[in-house]
Amino acid sequence: MRQAVVNTLERKLFYIPSFKIYRGVAGLYDYGPPGCAVKANVLSFWRQHFVLEENMLEVDCPCVTPEIVLKASGHVEKFTDLMVKDEKTGTCYRADHLLKDYCKEKVEKDLTLSPEKAAEFKHVLAVLDDLSAEELGAKIKEYGIVAPDTKNPLSDPYPFNLMFQTSIGPTGLSVGYMRPETAQGIFVNFKDLYYYNGQKLPFAAAQIGQAFRNEISPRQGLLRVREFTLAEIEHFVDPEDKSHPKFAHVAGLEFLMFPRELQLSGESAKLVKLGEAVSKGIVNNETLGYFIGRVYLFLTRLGIDKTRLRFRQHLPNEMAHYAADCWDAEIECSYGWIECVGIADRSAYDLRAHSEKSGVPLVAHEKFSKPREVEKLVIVPSKKDLGLAFKGNQKMVVEALESMSEKEAMDMRAALESKGETNFQVCTLGKEVVITKKMVSISMEKKMEHQRVFTPSVIEPSFGIGRIIYCLVEHSFYTRPSLSIPSTHDLANRKMNNSMSSGSLLLLLLSNALCSPW
């Protein structure tokens, strides 16, 4: 079926490899007229379903991003995939893809495989994203995996940064990157968006735009490319109240959920009611649950088969240390289960990181009707001692100390009292420094306050539009044998789900009845 779908899409100019007359470039594709029409229709439906129905604030930010922004967000240091090289030819491969392909082939095609070995391979597939570089390299060596094209030995896995680097301006001194996601443009505009929204929480900002990732080994057509369209939402919420006023509207939805406990035990996804998942703590909070429900409704109304859609919870090593909970909407197609939407509770990490790096407080305010006596965290850096220790870097260390959360500060105080010193990560320096007891004073003091100042948490649904479109096509594609045409040809009818059959999506049906032989 996959080849029939791909042949039809390319032949009818739904999409084609970019720069085709020059033999193309892997991972880059052009949408033709019917592809552009379908994509526009999907994005229009996304805007209606999310931006308009949820009263979101839409923005449009540049694709080129200064290095300082992506240093603050952690992308310069950590936006990597593990890569291995053919030791003789230098050809690069994604390490996890090679292991995944090997295990899948063994499970599906090796009839001599013992039940114990089959269970082992299935377990590796279940925890693949949880493997460290060392564990991944050990498995590749254990299974004797070699370069697929040459059968040469492979190097140990090592990280490769996926961002495209560029320079801004004629001097070449200002480093920039093509954005790997649209989210950072929203985070750095939080202060203005918060003011525009009347300084009220919660609110959401949305953005549709191109993103760029220098994939190690792009493959699978539109599913893994180097330039693609993202539609992202950043929903800002009080970290002390993640309830949602409309959660009851989606609480009764029942669909396939794949929490981490089922993954680690080797079981399959199960039908679960969303309200039950939130009440039992499987999903961290109502706002995250609400967006999971809205994503489910968006995809199924678009035409995705609900029996081939599941929501998979991230395993512990997949999640960033700051994340409260993360789920992927995965759609099954001929390539297997494909992540098409990520829904994450990113806590307050992003706004805190940009506040620390820029020196601009990205915070929200809750005004009290009456003054309240509260315990207030007081952090007093000793600039004299910090200056002696860090000299020119003193200011950055002071800013990092002053921007600590209450938990981070109290953890530091406990460590200083017990050990006299502790390691402290300073994002602006990109390294850990040693803080001693005399360098900072940390205490809790009672004060009368008229308002509460806090850094909002962020719930982020992120949609890969190209992946959704490809899966939608597969779910809507079928071929009916002809009764009257010679057997060398097939009479093909291609139908899309009724919810998207009006307007431009019908262009995919094309005007043809006859197709060349597959």
C-alpha positions in Angstrom: 0.0 0.0 0.0 2.8 2.4 0.9 4.2 2.3 -2.6 0.8 2.9 -4.2 0.3 6.0 -2.0 3.7 7.4 -2.7 3.5 6.7 -6.4 0.1 8.5 -6.6 1.2 11.5 -4.6 4.4 12.1 -6.6 2.9 11.4 -10.0 0.0 13.8 -9.4 2.4 16.5 -8.0 1.1 16.3 -4.4 4.7 16.6 -3.5 8.1 15.9 -5.2 11.7 16.0 -4.2 13.1 19.5 -4.2 15.7 20.5 -6.8 14.8 17.3 -8.7 16.6 18.2 -12.0 19.9 18.4 -9.9 19.1 14.9 -8.4 17.5 16.5 -5.3 18.7 16.8 -1.7 17.6 14.3 0.9 15.0 15.5 3.3 13.7 18.4 1.2 10.4 18.3 -0.7 8.2 20.7 -2.7 4.4 20.7 -2.4 2.6 20.9 -5.8 -0.8 22.5 -6.4 -2.9 19.7 -4.8 -0.5 19.4 -1.9 -0.6 23.1 -1.2 -4.4 23.1 -1.3 -4.6 20.2 1.2 -2.0 21.8 3.5 -3.9 25.1 3.4 -7.1 23.3 4.3 -5.5 21.4 7.2 -4.0 24.6 8.6 -7.3 26.5 8.2 -9.0 23.7 10.2 -6.3 23.9 12.8 -6.8 27.7 13.2 -10.5 27.2 13.5 -10.2 24.3 16.0 -7.6 25.9 18.3 -6.8 29.6 17.6 -10.4 30.8 17.1 -12.3 28.4 19.4 -9.9 28.8 22.2 -9.3 32.6 21.7 -5.6 32.2 21.3 -3.2 35.0 20.3 -1.5 34.2 17.0 2.0 35.5 16.2 4.5 35.2 13.4 8.2 35.3 14.2 11.4 35.1 12.1 12.9 31.8 11.1 16.5 33.1 11.7 17.2 33.2 15.5 20.2 34.8 17.2 22.5 32.3 19.0 21.9 33.9 22.4 18.2 32.9 22.3 19.0 29.3 21.6 21.8 29.2 24.1 19.3 30.3 26.8 16.8 27.7 25.7 19.4 24.9 25.7 19.3 24.1 22.0 22.9 25.0 21.3 24.2 22.6 23.9 21.5 19.8 23.9 19.5 19.7 20.7 21.2 16.6 19.5 20.7 13.1 18.1 23.1 10.2 18.6 25.0 9.4 15.4 27.3 6.6 14.3 29.7 6.6 11.3 30.7 3.9 8.9 34.4 3.6 10.0 35.6 3.3 6.4 33.4 5.5 4.3 32.4 8.1 6.9 28.7 7.7 6.0 26.5 8.8 9.0 23.5 7.1 10.4 21.2 7.7 13.4 22.1 5.1 16.0 18.6 4.5 17.3 17.2 4.0 13.8 19.7 1.2 13.1 18.9 -0.6 16.3 15.1 -0.1 15.8 15.3 -1.5 12.2 17.4 -4.5 13.4 15.0 -5.4 16.2 11.9 -4.9 14.1 13.2 -7.1 11.3 14.1 -9.9 13.8 10.7 -9.8 15.5 8.8 -9.7 12.2 10.8 -12.0 9.9 13.1 -14.3 11.9 11.0 -17.5 12.3 13.8 -19.2 14.2 13.7 -16.6 17.0 13.1 -18.1 20.5 10.3 -16.6 22.6 12.9 -15.2 25.1 14.9 -13.5 22.3 11.7 -12.1 20.8 10.7 -10.7 24.1 14.1 -9.1 24.5 13.9 -7.4 21.1 10.3 -6.1 21.9 11.6 -4.7 25.2 14.4 -2.9 23.4 11.9 -1.4 21.0 9.7 -0.3 23.9 12.6 1.5 25.8 14.6 2.6 22.8 14.2 6.3 23.5 15.2 5.7 27.1 18.7 4.3 26.1 21.8 6.4 26.8 24.7 6.7 24.3 26.6 4.0 26.1 23.6 1.6 26.3 22.8 2.2 22.6 26.4 1.5 21.6 26.5 -1.6 23.7 23.4 -3.0 22.0 24.8 -2.2 18.5 27.9 -4.2 19.3 26.0 -7.0 21.1 23.8 -7.6 18.0 26.6 -7.1 15.5 24.9 -4.3 13.7 27.0 -2.9 10.8 26.6 -0.1 8.2 23.5 -1.1 6.1 25.1 -0.1 2.8 28.6 -1.4 3.1 28.5 -3.9 6.1 31.5 -2.0 7.5 31.9 -1.6 11.3 30.3 1.4 13.0 31.8 4.0 15.4 30.5 4.5 18.9 27.4 6.7 19.1 28.1 10.4 19.7 25.9 13.5 19.7 25.3 15.6 16.6 23.6 19.0 16.9 20.6 19.2 14.5 20.5 23.0 14.0 21.5 24.8 10.8 24.0 27.5 11.7 24.2 30.8 9.8 25.5 34.3 10.3 23.5 37.5 10.6 24.8 40.6 8.9 27.8 41.0 6.5 30.6 40.7 9.1 29.8 37.1 10.0 30.4 37.9 13.6 26.8 37.5 14.8 26.0 33.8 14.9 22.4 32.7 14.2 20.5 29.5 13.5 17.5 28.5 11.5 14.9 27.9 14.2 14.4 24.2 15.1 11.0 25.1 16.5 8.6 28.1 16.6 8.2 28.1 20.4 11.1 30.4 21.3 9.6 33.3 19.4 6.5 33.1 21.6 8.5 32.8 24.9 10.7 35.8 24.2 7.5 37.8 23.4 5.7 36.7 26.6 5.9 40.1 28.4 4.2 41.9 25.5 1.6 39.2 25.0 0.8 39.2 28.7 0.3 42.9 28.6 -1.8 42.7 25.4 -4.0 40.1 27.1 -4.8 42.5 29.9 -2.2 40.9 32.3 -4.5 38.0 32.8 -3.7 34.2 33.0 -4.3 31.7 31.6 -3.8 32.6 28.0 -2.4 30.8 24.9 -0.3 32.0 22.0 0.0 30.1 18.7 2.3 30.1 15.7 2.4 28.4 12.4 5.7 28.4 10.5 8.7 26.7 9.0 11.2 24.9 11.2 14.6 23.4 10.3 16.5 20.4 11.5 19.6 19.0 9.9 18.5 15.4 10.2 21.3 12.8 10.2 19.6 10.4 7.8 16.3 11.7 6.5 14.0 9.1 5.1 10.4 8.0 5.0 9.3 10.8 2.7 7.3 13.6 4.5 7.8 11.9 7.9 11.4 12.9 8.4 12.6 16.0 6.6 15.0 18.9 7.1 12.5 21.7 6.6 8.9 21.3 7.7 5.8 23.2 8.9 5.1 23.3 12.6 1.9 24.5 14.3 2.6 25.2 18.0 0.7 26.4 21.0 2.1 27.8 24.2 -0.5 27.9 26.9 0.6 29.9 29.9 -0.9 28.9 33.3 -0.5 29.5 37.0 1.8 26.7 38.2 -0.3 26.5 41.4 -3.6 26.0 39.5 -3.5 23.8 36.5 -7.2 23.1 36.5 -9.1 23.9 33.3 -12.7 25.4 33.1 -13.6 23.3 30.0 -12.0 20.0 31.1 -15.5 18.5 31.6 -16.1 18.9 27.9 -13.4 16.3 27.0 -13.4 14.2 30.2 -15.7 11.6 28.8 -13.6 10.9 25.7 -12.2 7.4 25.5 -9.2 6.5 23.4 -6.0 4.5 23.3 -3.5 5.6 25.9 0.0 4.1 26.4 1.3 5.3 29.8 4.9 4.5 30.7 4.0 1.6 33.0 2.5 -0.3 30.1 5.5 0.4 27.9 8.0 -0.8 30.5 6.1 -4.0 31.2 5.8 -4.8 27.4 2.0 -4.4 27.3 0.0 -2.7 24.6 -2.0 0.6 24.7 -5.4 0.4 26.3 -8.7 2.3 26.0 -8.9 4.7 28.8 -11.3 7.6 29.6 -9.5 10.9 29.8 -11.2 12.0 33.0 -10.1 8.7 34.6 -6.5 9.2 33.4 -6.4 12.7 35.0 -8.1 11.7 38.3 -5.7 8.7 38.7 -2.7 10.9 38.1 -1.7 9.1 34.8 -2.0 12.5 33.1 -0.4 15.2 35.4 -3.1 17.8 35.4 -6.4 19.0 33.9 -4.9 21.6 31.5 -2.6 19.0 30.0 -5.5 16.6 29.8 -7.7 19.2 28.2 -5.2 19.7 25.3 -4.8 15.9 24.9 -8.6 15.7 24.4 -8.6 18.6 22.0 -5.8 17.1 20.0 -7.7 13.8 19.8 -10.8 15.7 18.5 -8.8 17.6 16.0 -7.1 14.5 14.5 -10.3 12.4 14.4 -12.4 15.2 12.9 -9.7 15.7 10.3 -10.1 12.1 9.2 -7.5 10.1 11.2 -8.8 6.6 12.1 -9.3 6.6 15.9 -8.4 2.9 16.1 -4.9 3.8 14.7 -4.3 6.7 17.0 -2.8 6.5 20.5 -1.3 8.8 23.1 2.0 7.6 24.4 3.6 9.0 27.6 7.3 9.8 27.5 9.6 7.5 29.4 11.7 9.0 32.2 14.9 9.5 30.0 12.9 11.0 27.2 11.7 13.9 29.3 13.7 16.9 30.1 14.5 17.2 33.8 12.2 20.3 34.1 9.1 18.7 32.4 6.2 17.7 34.6 4.6 15.3 32.0 4.8 14.7 28.2 2.6 12.7 25.8 2.9 12.1 22.0 -0.1 11.6 19.7 1.1 8.7 17.6 -0.6 7.7 14.4 -0.1 4.2 12.9 0.7 4.1 9.2 2.8 1.8 6.9 6.0 3.0 8.6 4.7 2.0 12.1 3.6 4.3 14.9 4.6 7.9 14.0 4.8 10.8 16.5 2.7 13.6 14.9 1.8 15.8 17.9 3.7 16.3 21.2 1.8 17.6 24.2 4.1 18.6 27.1 3.9 20.4 30.4 7.2 22.2 30.3 6.8 23.8 33.7 8.3 27.3 34.0 11.7 26.3 32.5 11.5 28.3 29.3 10.5 31.7 30.7 12.9 31.3 33.6 15.8 30.5 31.2 15.1 33.6 29.1 14.6 35.8 32.2 18.0 34.7 33.5 19.8 35.2 30.1 18.2 38.5 29.1 17.8 40.1 32.5 14.1 40.9 31.7 11.7 39.3 34.2 9.1 37.2 32.3 6.6 37.0 35.1 2.9 37.3 35.9 1.1 38.9 38.8 -1.8 37.9 41.0 -3.3 40.9 42.9 -4.8 40.2 46.3 -8.0 41.7 47.5 -6.4 42.2 50.9 -2.7 42.2 51.9 -1.4 38.8 52.9 1.3 37.7 55.2 3.5 35.4 53.2 6.9 33.7 53.6 9.2 35.2 51.0 12.3 33.8 49.7 15.2 36.2 50.2 18.4 35.5 48.2 21.3 37.9 49.0 24.5 37.2 46.9 27.7 38.4 48.4 29.1 40.4 45.4 32.4 40.9 47.1 33.1 37.2 47.5 31.6 36.3 44.2 33.7 39.0 42.5 36.9 37.5 44.0 35.9 34.0 42.9 34.5 34.7 39.4 35.9 38.1 38.5 34.4 39.1 35.1 31.7 36.4 35.4 30.4 37.8 38.7 27.3 39.5 37.2 26.1 36.3 35.5 26.5 34.2 38.7 24.7 36.8 40.7 21.8 36.9 38.2 21.6 33.1 38.2 21.5 32.9 42.0 18.8 35.6 42.2 16.6 33.9 39.6 16.5 30.5 41.5 13.1 29.0 42.3 12.2 28.4 45.9 12.9 24.7 45.7 16.3 25.3 44.0 17.2 27.9 46.7 16.2 25.7 49.6 18.0 22.7 48.2 21.1 24.9 47.9 20.7 26.2 51.5 20.5 22.6 52.8 23.6 21.6 50.8 25.6 24.7 52.0 24.6 24.0 55.6 25.6 20.4 55.5 28.7 20.5 53.2 29.7 24.2 53.1 29.7 24.3 49.3 27.7 23.0 46.3 27.8 22.9 42.5 25.5 25.3 40.7 24.6 25.4 37.0 24.9 28.9 35.5 23.1 28.7 32.1 24.7 31.9 30.8 28.2 30.5 31.4 27.2 27.1 30.1 28.8 25.3 33.0 28.6 24.5 36.7 30.4 26.6 39.3 31.1 25.9 43.0 29.2 28.1 45.4 30.4 28.3 49.0 28.5 29.3 52.1 29.9 32.8 52.4 29.0 33.6 48.8 25.2 33.7 49.3 22.6 34.1 52.0 19.3 32.3 51.6 16.4 32.7 54.0 12.6 32.7 54.3 11.1 36.0 55.7 7.6 36.9 56.5 6.3 39.9 54.6 3.0 41.6 53.9 2.3 41.5 50.2 -0.4 43.0 48.0 0.3 40.7 45.0 2.0 37.5 44.1 4.7 37.5 41.4 5.4 34.2 39.7 6.7 32.6 36.5 4.0 30.9 34.6 4.1 27.2 33.6 3.7 26.3 29.9 1.6 23.6 28.4 2.8 23.0 24.8 1.0 21.1 22.0 3.3 20.9 18.9 2.0 19.6 15.6 4.0 18.2 12.7 1.7 19.2 9.8 3.5 17.2 7.1 3.4 14.0 9.2 -0.3 14.5 9.9 -1.1 15.0 6.2 0.8 11.9 5.1 -1.0 9.7 7.8 -4.3 11.2 6.8 -3.7 10.3 3.1 -2.8 6.7 4.1 -5.9 6.4 6.3 -8.1 7.7 3.5 -6.6 5.7 0.6 -8.1 2.6 -1.0 -8.2 1.0 -4.4 -11.2 -0.7 -6.0 -10.5 -3.3 -8.7 -12.0 -2.4 -12.1 -14.7 -4.6 -13.6 -14.3 -3.5 -17.2 -10.7 -2.2 -17.6 -8.1 -4.7 -18.8 -6.1 -6.3 -16.0 -3.0 -4.3 -16.9 -4.7 -1.3 -15.3 -6.7 -0.6 -12.1 -9.6 1.7 -11.6 -8.7 3.6 -8.4 -11.1 5.6 -6.3 -9.5 7.7 -3.6 -11.8 9.1 -0.9 -11.1 11.4 1.9 -13.0 11.5 5.2 -16.2 13.5 4.9 -15.1 16.0 7.4 -12.4 17.2 5.0 -14.1 16.3 1.7 -15.3 19.8 0.9 -13.1 22.4 -0.8 -9.5 22.0 -1.7 -8.9 18.6 -0.1 -10.9 17.1 -3.0 -8.1 18.0 -5.3 -6.3 14.9 -4.0 -9.0 12.8 -5.6 -7.7 14.3 -8.8 -9.8 13.9 -12.0 -8.4 10.5 -12.8 -10.0 7.1 -12.8 -7.2 5.3 -14.5 -3.8 4.9 -13.0 -0.6 3.4 -14.3 0.1 -0.2 -13.0 1.7 -0.2 -9.6 
